[in-house]
Amino acid sequence: MSITSVNPATEETVATFDFHTADDVEHKLTAAASAQRAWRRVPVEERTALLTRIAGVLREGAEDYARIITREMGKPIAEARAEIEKCAVTLDYYAEMAPKFLANERIASNASESAVVFDPLGVVLAIMPWNYPFWQFFRFAAPALAAGNAPFLKHANNVPEAAIAVEEIVRKAGAPEGLCTTVLIEADRVAALIDDDRIAAVTLTGSTQVGRIVAAQAGRALKKQVLELGGSDPFLVLEGADIAEAAKVAVKARFTNVGQSCVNAKRFIVQESVAEEFVAAFIEHAAALKVGDPLDEDTQIGPMARGNLRDELHQQVLRTLKNEHTELKLGGAPVDGPGFYYPPTVIDHVQPGDAAFDEETFGPVAAIIRARDVDHAVELANDTEFGLGAAVWTQDLELAHRIVREIDAGAVFVNGMVASDPRLPFGGIKASGYGRELGDFGLREFVNIKTMWVGPARDGAAAPVAGEKVGE
């Protein structure tokens, strides 16, 4: 059996790859476990030097890697280049900060010298999605490698070129053989991987449905998990906000990556008193987005990644519009011709119970929801099974601080769009998953937080414990 890579802009076959056999996977797992046992003993400064070299390889081949992204999943080329650079920036960040994050934390007492130390867990299975095929991997792999772990990648099967490329990038940077591995396997073979004793932990970025399956499998095997799942992020626009700026940013927040991101804003909850002004400005900006060939430098909306995803999105639009209170303002039908194109679509007067409110719309569709007042806006924001990110637009910063604490989400951005940053922990609650990536919290997800207690030596003096941080 084989994996076929299809260009979503043309529907033409890019390449075909054979699945790895059971013997292939066994060999790769054995090599990964061996490489990790040696890697964990390498000083952290040498491990982070590898991150710097990986960043260099990414930057050197940025154009080629960006074209792989565009060719396999349709991301506009300018955004694909930005994805590669973001990977490099994150690698640079952990190259600088990981020694600090991993330093022993000394805890002084009268009877002993003790510390908290951070040891790697081992080989970590990374089940990654197609929407950011380089970024999703490297935002996990950078801290994992720095901590002494070995990434073992099972990527989405519509981006096999990207899956193979990331393994080659790490190898080209001088990583030990087997330390970073890609396997091309069917989804129904993942459970056996999770159950394998050589896999120490699992990280997944994907749908909530798949997250529930992986969580159950990893739970049965008692394996640590980090799950970054779906989202239906609210974007609140309140009375007194800078409406012109909010509408401009809102369009970017919704339609970046053709709307195919868990953390895209999806539900635009607008206070009634400013709704007409916001909707008019939002539609103006959305209508101006250029739909076309993702390799064209001016294209802002390329194709969706797969035809079935476009079909599912269109059905969500139709189910939303069957309710008489909703109003189609823009778009609303697939683009004729080759490629999996769907135009920027705006539906106004969406309410709870509508598909575009209750479900994650993973594509270029924006739902406008009218709120009576601030409290109603917060109520609507929380009326979802998801809890990944949220944005709040208001000039009343005292009010903003209150709303931030009331919204159920892993991140709330005020007067800006939600975005990941290597310095900030990223993740969700509720059906959006658990655990964190990025920042020091992300690095410590895949370490053993170990207490080391050291009693007095024979001469009665407490033995010293190396470390940079001292607790009370």
N, C-alpha and C positions, 0 to 999 in steps of 0.2 A: 504494500500500500504506500501511498505517497501524499505529500502536501503540495497543493498548487497555489502559487502566489498570483493573484489577479489584480491588474491595475484598475482601480475603481473609476478612473476618469474615462477609460476606453473599453473596459470589460475584456481586455485582452490578457492572455496568460503571460506573466512575467517570467516565471521559472517554476520548475517542479523538483521537489526534493523527496527522497525516500525517508520514511519513518525509520528511526533507530530501532533495531531489533532488541529483544530481551538481553542477548549477549552483549550488545553495544552498551546498553544502559548499565548492566552489571559491571562492565569494565570501567565505565565512566564513574560510577559510584565508588568503586574500589580506589580509583585514582584520586578522586576528590577527598575521600576520607584520609588517605595517606598524605596528600598535600596539606590538608588542614592541620594534621598532627604536627607537621614540621613548621607550618606557618605560625601557629600560636606561640612558638618559642622565639620567633624573630622579634627583635626589639621594635617597639611601636614606631620609633623614628624611621626605621627601614620600611615598615609597612606603609607609613604615610608617604614615604618617598615614591612608592609605587603609584599612589593616587596622583601625585604630581605628574608622573610620566604618562599615566592614562589620560589626564587632561590634555597633555601635549599632543598625544596621538589623535584625540578627538578634534582638536583645533587644526592640526595639520591636514586631516582628511575631512574637514567639516562639509565641504561642498558635496563630496561623494556620499557621505553619510546622510546628509539632508535629502539628497535625491532618492536614496533608498526609502526613507520615510514617505516622501511624496509619492513615489512609484507604488508603494505597497498599500498605503492607507489613505492617500488623497489629500494630506495636509498641504495647504498652500506653501510654496517653497520658502517664502520669507519666514513663516512661522516654524518651518522645519529647521532652518538655520538657527533660529532662536532657541529651539529645543536642544540642539547640540551644544550651544554655548552655555545654556543653563546647566547642563550636565557637567561641563568643564568647571564652571564656577563652583558648583557644589563639591566636586572633587578637591578643588583648591581649598575650600572652606574646611573640609575635614582634614586635609593634609596639615593645615595650620592648627586646628582646634582639638583634634582627637587626642594628642598627648595630654592635654589639660583635662579633657573629659574622662580619660581612662586612668588618671593618676590616683594612687591609693589615697583614701580619705582617712587620715589618722584620727583616732579617738583616744584622748589621753585620760588616764585614771591613776589612782594611787597604787593600785595593785598590779597593773599590767600596762603594756603598750599594745594597743589593738588598732585594727584598721578595717575598713571596708575595701575589698579589692574587686576588680572587674575582670573576669575570665571569659573567653569566648565560649559559645555553646557548641560549635562544631560546624557541620555542613547544614546550610539553611536552604530549604527548597523555596524558590521564588516563582510563584505562579502569576504571570504578568499579562496585562491587557495590550490591545493593539493601538489604543488611541494616542499614547505617547510612548512609542516602542523603545526609545533610548532612555528618555527621562525616567520612566517608571522603574526601569532596571537600575540605573546608576544612582538614583536617590536612595535606593536600598543598599546597593552594593558598596558605595563609598564608605558609609559608617561600618558596614558589616566586615569589609576587608580590613579597615583600620583596627577593628576590635579583635581581629584574628580568626574570623570565620571564613568559610568557603561558600560562595554563592553557587547554587545549582539551579539553573534556569529552565523552567518549562514555560515558553512564551505562547501567546495566542497563535493559532495555526494559520491565520491569514497574514502573518508578518514573519515568515521563516527567514527571509534575507536579513532582516534586522536582528533576529535571534542569533543567527550565525555570526553576524558582524560584531556584536558586543563581546562574544567570546574571543574573537580574533583580535579585537582592540586591546583587551586585557593581556592577552598573550604577547601581542606586539610590544606592549609596554614593559615586558620583561617579567611577568608573573611566573611563578613556578608552574610546571606542567600539571594540569588537573585542578588547579586552585579555583578557576572559574570555568564552569561547564554549562553548555547548552545541550538539552536533549529535545529531539523532535519526536513527540509521541502523541497518541490519541488521548482525548480527555479521560476515557474510561480506564487508562493505565495509571492515572495520578494517585488513586487510592493506594495502590501497591507501593508506590514511592513513599507516600506519607507513612506507611506502616513499617518501612524498612528501618532497622535499628541504626543505620548509618546516617539517617536524616534526623537532625536534632530539633529542628523547628521549622515553621512554615510561615511565609508571608504571602498574602494574596491581595492584589488589587483587581477588582472586578465587580460583577453585579451582586446584589444582595442575595439572589437565588443561589448563585454559585457559592457565595460566602457561607450560607447555611450548610451546604453540602460539605465543604472543606472543613468548616469548624467541627462538624459532627465526626468526620473522619479523623482529624487531628486530635479531637477530644478523646476518642476511643483509644488512640495511641499514646495519650498523655504527652502530646507535643505542644510546646509554646507556639502561639499564633499571633500575628498582627494582621488585621483585616481592614482594608480601606475599600469600602463598598459604595453603593449608589448614593445619589443625593438629589434633592429637589430644592435647591437653595433659594431662600427668599431674598428679595432685594427690596427693602422698604424705602419708600420716598415719602417724607412727611412734610407737612405744612412748614414753610419757611426755608426749605432746602434750596440749594442752587439748582433749579430745575434744568436749566440748559446744560450744566455740567453733568448732572445726574443722568440725563437722557443719553448724552454722548458716551459716558462710561458704561451705562447699562447695555447699550448695543454691543460694545466690546465684550462685556462680561457674559453676554448671552451667546454671541456668534463666533467667538474665538474657537479655533479648531472645528469649525462647522457645527458648533454646539455640542460636540461629542466629548464632554468631560464631566466627571462626577461633580466637579466643583464649579461648573458654569452656573451662573444665575439662571433660574428657570421660571420662578414665580415672582412677578413684579407687583408688589403690594403697595398701592398708591393711595394716599389719603384723598378722599373725595374732593376736597377743596382745591387740590392742585392736579387732579387726574387729567382733565382735558388738556391742560398745557403740557404735561409730561407725555401723554400719549401722542399728541401731535408731533412733538420733537423727536420722540422715539421712532415713530414711523418714518419721519423724514430721513433720519440717519440710517435706519435699516434698509429703506428703499434704495439708498445710494450705494450699498455694498455691491461690489462687482462679483458676479458669479461667472466662473469660467475655468479654463485649464489651470490646474494647480501649479504647473511649471511656469506659468506667466507671472512675472514679477508683480503685476498689479492686481492679481486675483486675491480676493478676500474670502470668498466662499467657494471651496472646491466641492468635489463629490463626497457623499457619505461613504463610509468604508466598505459597506457591503449592500447588495440589493435587498436582502431580507431585512436589514436594519431600516432602510428607507421605507419599505412596505409597512413595517410595524409602526413607524412614526406616522405615516399617512393615516393609518387606521386610528391612531390616537387623535389625530386632528379631526377626522370624520366623526368619531364618537363624541368629541367635545362639541362640535358644531351642530350635532343633532338636537341639542338643547336650545330652545328658542331664546333664552336670555343671552347667549353668546353671540359675538359679532366678529366675523372675519375682516380684518383690516388690511392684510397684506399676505400675498402668497397663497398657500393652501393646497397646492397640487404638485406632483412630481414634474420635473422639467423633461420635455420630450427630447428624444435622441439618445445616443450612447452615453454611458456613464450613469452613476447612481446619484444624480443631482436632485436636491430638494431646495427650493428657494427660501430666503428669509421669510418667515411666516409669523404674523402677529394676530392673536385672538384676544379680543377685549371682553370685559364683563364675565370673566371666568369665575366660577364659584366652587366651593367644596362640593364634591360629588362628581364634578367633571373630570374626564380622563386627564386633561392637561394640568389639573390641580392635584389630583390624588396620586398620579403615577409619575415616574421619572421619564421625562421626554428627552431622549438622548439624540438630539439633532437640532437643526436651526428653527425651533418653534418657541415663541415667547408667549406666555400667558399673562394678561393684565388682570389684576384683581383689585376691586375698589374697596377701600376700608373707610368706615365711618369716622374713626378717630384713632389716636395712637394706641389705645388699649386693644381696639379691634384689630389693628394691624399686627400687633404682637400675637394676639390670639390666632390669627390666620397664619402667621409665620410658623407657629408651633403645631398647627393642625396638619401634621404629616408624620409618617412613620420614620422619615429620615432626619438626620441631624449632623450634616457635614459642615457646611459653612453658611454664612449669612452676611448681608451688607445692610447698613442703616445710613440713610442720608438725612441729615438735619444740621442746622446751625446751632441748635441748643445742645451744647456738649454735656451739660448736666443731665439732660434727658437722655442723651446717647449713652452715658455711663449706666443709667438705670436699665435701659433697654438691653444693653449688652449682657447684663446679668440675668435677664428674664428670657432671653431667646435660647432654646435648646439646640446647641450646635458646638462643634469642636473649635470653631473660629468665628468671630464676628468682626468685620471690618467697618469702620465708620468713615463715611465720605470717600470710599474707594471700593475697588472690586476685589473679591476674594482671590488670593493667589498664594501659591506655595513659595516659601523662602527657606534656604538651607539653615538659617539662624533660628527659625521658628518651628515649634512642633506642629505637625500636621496630622489630622485624623478626625474621626467622627464619633458620635454616640448613636444610640438607638439602632435602627436598621442600617445605618451608615458604617457600622463596624466598631472596632475597638483596638486599642493600642495606638502608638504614635510613630510617625516617621519624622526625620529631620531634627535639627537641634541636638542638644545633649540627651533629651528624652528618647529620640529616635535611635541614637547610638546604643543606649543602654537597654533597648528592648531585647537584643540578642546577645546579652552577656549574663553570666552567672554573678549576681551581686552577692559576693561571698564575705562573710564575717571571719576575720582572722584575729584570734585572741592569743597574745603572747605573754606568758607569765614571767616572773623574775628569773634571771640566770642564777647560777650557783652562788655567786658572790652577793646576791641580794639585789643587784641592779636590774632594772627593767630592760629587756632587750629592745633595741631600737627597731622601728618599723619604717621603711622608706615610704615617703608620701609627701605631697605638696599641700594638702588641706588638713587642717586640724579642727576637729569638732569639740564642742564643750563636753 
